[in-house]
């Protein structure tokens, strides 16, 4: 389906005129990606910033948030295209702008692009190894706690997201939000236990799940989150 787009994340702490062939940016580009749906916003979710903390991209995003008190800007280069076209454009953009690790440009991308595989699923053996590598003292966050600074930055992500500045929720949105909170939810755990709950948000907090992702799972995209599935009933 032609539902994909290619985008560039921009560092608003570095304004100027950045020209790469026929592409012009008002801020320094630092990452090129392709995706669909809420892919861009996912970069700024606190749960993703925490889970993906070791990547150059995430460190750059957190640095920008700390310095500017807001999330990076983004620019969609091309929308409503097929995945194969998105891969080609992503590869071309990365080549034109250049990667920092190759001393050819400012991008923190670690590959030449086109390496994502939609719909890929790990084998059960691989999933078990990943799960075991995150348990107890093997987890890089084991015994640690978020600092007040991290909590403050996480709050900034939600309160200063530039794509929503000045927007007002419509009556339709309010009705849908009300229905969402009145729904019941059926959760299937990684152990294949089926549980019916009334408050998805509290359940996610208790089980260290990303709320935004679980709401997306309930809509069918993606199919699961940390081996949990979710469906809404009623409301």
C-alpha positions as CSV (number, residue, x, y, z in Angstrom):
1,X,0.0,0.0,0.0
2,X,1.1,3.6,-0.7
3,X,1.0,4.6,3.0
4,X,4.7,5.2,3.6
5,X,6.7,8.4,3.8
6,X,10.3,9.5,4.1
7,X,11.3,12.1,6.7
8,X,14.2,14.0,8.1
9,X,14.7,15.0,11.7
10,X,16.1,18.5,12.2
11,X,18.2,19.9,15.1
12,X,16.5,23.2,16.0
13,X,19.5,24.2,18.1
14,X,21.4,24.6,14.8
15,X,19.4,27.0,12.6
16,X,20.8,28.1,9.2
17,X,20.5,27.3,5.5
18,X,21.6,23.7,4.9
19,X,21.7,22.8,1.2
20,X,22.2,19.3,-0.2
21,X,21.7,19.2,-4.0
22,X,18.1,20.3,-4.5
23,X,17.1,19.8,-0.8
24,X,17.1,22.8,1.5
25,X,16.7,22.8,5.3
26,X,16.3,25.6,7.8
27,X,17.9,23.5,10.6
28,X,20.7,21.0,10.5
29,X,19.4,17.5,9.5
30,X,20.6,14.7,11.8
31,X,18.5,11.6,10.9
32,X,16.7,10.2,7.8
33,X,14.1,7.6,8.1
34,X,11.1,6.0,6.5
35,X,7.8,4.8,8.0
36,X,4.1,5.1,8.2
37,X,1.4,6.2,10.7
38,X,2.9,7.6,13.9
39,X,6.5,6.5,13.2
40,X,7.9,10.0,13.6
41,X,6.2,10.7,16.9
42,X,7.4,7.4,18.3
43,X,10.9,8.8,18.3
44,X,9.8,11.2,21.0
45,X,7.8,8.9,23.3
46,X,9.4,8.7,26.7
47,X,9.2,4.9,26.7
48,X,11.2,4.8,23.4
49,X,13.7,7.3,24.6
50,X,14.3,5.1,27.6
51,X,14.5,1.8,25.8
52,X,16.6,3.1,22.9
53,X,18.9,5.1,25.1
54,X,22.3,3.9,23.7
55,X,21.7,4.9,20.1
56,X,23.3,8.1,18.7
57,X,19.8,9.2,17.4
58,X,18.2,9.0,20.8
59,X,21.1,10.7,22.6
60,X,20.9,13.5,20.0
61,X,17.1,13.9,20.5
62,X,17.5,14.0,24.3
63,X,20.3,16.6,23.9
64,X,18.1,18.8,21.7
65,X,15.2,18.5,24.2
66,X,17.5,19.5,27.1
67,X,18.9,22.5,25.2
68,X,15.8,23.8,23.5
69,X,13.0,22.6,25.9
70,X,11.1,21.1,22.9
71,X,11.3,18.2,20.5
72,X,13.2,18.3,17.2
73,X,11.3,19.4,14.1
74,X,10.8,17.1,11.3
75,X,10.1,17.4,7.6
76,X,8.4,14.8,5.4
77,X,10.2,14.7,2.1
78,X,7.6,12.6,0.3
79,X,4.3,11.0,1.4
80,X,1.8,8.4,0.2
81,X,4.4,6.2,-1.5
82,X,5.0,2.5,-1.7
83,X,7.5,0.9,0.7
84,X,10.0,0.0,-2.1
85,X,10.0,3.6,-3.3
86,X,10.4,4.8,0.3
87,X,13.5,2.6,0.7
88,X,15.1,4.0,-2.4
89,X,14.4,7.6,-1.4
90,X,15.8,6.9,2.1
91,X,19.0,5.5,0.6
92,X,19.4,8.4,-1.8
93,X,18.8,11.0,0.9
94,X,21.3,9.5,3.3
95,X,23.9,9.3,0.5
96,X,23.3,13.0,-0.5
97,X,23.3,14.4,3.1
98,X,26.0,12.2,4.4
99,X,26.7,10.2,7.6
100,X,28.7,11.4,10.6
101,X,30.4,8.0,11.2
102,X,31.7,8.1,7.6
103,X,32.8,11.8,7.9
104,X,30.6,12.6,4.9
105,X,27.8,14.6,6.6
106,X,25.8,15.3,9.8
107,X,23.5,12.3,9.9
108,X,23.7,9.9,12.8
109,X,22.3,7.0,10.7
110,X,24.4,3.9,11.1
111,X,23.4,2.3,7.8
112,X,23.0,3.4,4.3
113,X,19.2,3.0,4.6
114,X,16.8,0.5,3.0
115,X,17.5,-2.1,5.7
116,X,14.1,-2.2,7.5
117,X,11.8,-5.2,7.0
118,X,8.1,-4.6,7.6
119,X,6.3,-7.4,9.2
120,X,9.5,-9.3,10.2
121,X,9.0,-11.5,13.3
122,X,11.8,-13.0,15.4
123,X,11.8,-16.8,15.9
124,X,10.7,-18.0,19.3
125,X,14.3,-19.0,20.2
126,X,15.6,-15.5,19.3
127,X,12.8,-13.9,21.4
128,X,13.7,-16.0,24.4
129,X,17.4,-15.0,24.1
130,X,16.4,-11.3,23.9
131,X,14.1,-11.7,26.9
132,X,16.8,-13.4,29.0
133,X,19.3,-10.8,28.1
134,X,17.1,-8.1,29.6
135,X,16.4,-9.9,32.9
136,X,17.7,-8.8,36.3
137,X,21.3,-7.6,36.5
138,X,21.7,-8.2,32.7
139,X,19.4,-5.2,32.1
140,X,21.3,-2.0,31.7
141,X,18.7,-0.2,33.8
142,X,18.8,-2.7,36.7
143,X,18.9,-1.0,40.1
144,X,18.7,2.5,38.5
145,X,16.1,5.2,38.7
146,X,15.1,8.0,36.5
147,X,16.6,11.4,37.4
148,X,14.5,14.4,38.0
149,X,16.0,15.8,34.8
150,X,14.8,12.8,32.8
151,X,11.3,13.1,34.2
152,X,11.3,16.8,33.3
153,X,12.4,16.1,29.8
154,X,9.8,13.4,29.4
155,X,7.2,16.0,30.5
156,X,8.5,18.4,27.9
157,X,8.0,15.9,25.1
158,X,4.3,15.8,25.9
159,X,3.7,19.5,26.6
160,X,5.9,21.0,23.8
161,X,5.5,18.7,20.9
162,X,5.5,21.2,18.0
163,X,3.2,19.4,15.7
164,X,0.3,20.0,18.1
165,X,1.0,23.6,19.1
166,X,-2.1,25.8,18.7
167,X,-4.4,22.8,17.9
168,X,-7.7,22.3,19.6
169,X,-9.5,19.0,19.9
170,X,-12.7,18.7,17.9
171,X,-15.9,17.5,19.5
172,X,-15.5,14.2,17.5
173,X,-12.1,13.7,19.0
174,X,-13.5,14.3,22.5
175,X,-16.2,11.8,22.0
176,X,-13.7,9.2,20.8
177,X,-11.5,9.9,23.7
178,X,-14.4,9.5,26.1
179,X,-15.3,6.2,24.5
180,X,-11.7,5.0,24.7
181,X,-11.6,5.6,28.5
182,X,-15.0,3.8,29.0
183,X,-13.9,0.7,27.1
184,X,-12.8,-2.6,28.6
185,X,-9.7,-4.3,27.3
186,X,-8.8,-7.9,26.7
187,X,-5.0,-8.5,27.2
188,X,-3.2,-11.6,26.2
189,X,0.1,-11.9,28.1
190,X,3.4,-13.5,26.8
191,X,2.4,-16.6,28.8
192,X,-0.9,-16.7,26.8
193,X,-3.0,-15.7,29.8
194,X,-6.2,-13.8,28.8
195,X,-7.1,-11.0,31.1
196,X,-10.0,-8.5,31.0
197,X,-9.2,-5.0,32.4
198,X,-10.9,-1.6,32.6
199,X,-7.9,0.7,32.8
200,X,-5.3,0.1,30.1
201,X,-3.1,3.0,31.2
202,X,-2.7,1.7,34.7
203,X,-2.1,-1.8,33.4
204,X,0.7,-0.5,31.1
205,X,2.3,1.4,34.0
206,X,2.3,-1.7,36.2
207,X,3.8,-4.0,33.6
208,X,6.3,-1.5,32.1
209,X,4.5,-1.3,28.8
210,X,4.3,1.7,26.5
211,X,0.7,3.0,26.6
212,X,0.8,4.7,23.2
213,X,2.0,1.5,21.6
214,X,-0.6,-0.7,23.3
215,X,-3.4,1.6,22.1
216,X,-1.9,1.1,18.6
217,X,-1.8,-2.6,19.1
218,X,-5.6,-2.5,19.9
219,X,-6.1,-1.0,16.4
220,X,-4.0,-3.7,14.8
221,X,-0.8,-1.8,14.1
222,X,1.5,-3.3,15.3
223,X,0.2,-6.8,16.1
224,X,1.9,-7.0,19.5
225,X,4.1,-5.1,22.0
226,X,6.6,-7.0,24.1
227,X,4.6,-10.2,23.3
228,X,1.4,-8.6,24.7
229,X,-1.7,-8.3,22.5
230,X,-4.6,-6.1,23.2
231,X,-8.2,-5.7,22.0
232,X,-11.0,-3.3,23.1
233,X,-14.5,-4.4,23.9
234,X,-17.6,-2.3,24.6
235,X,-17.6,1.5,24.9
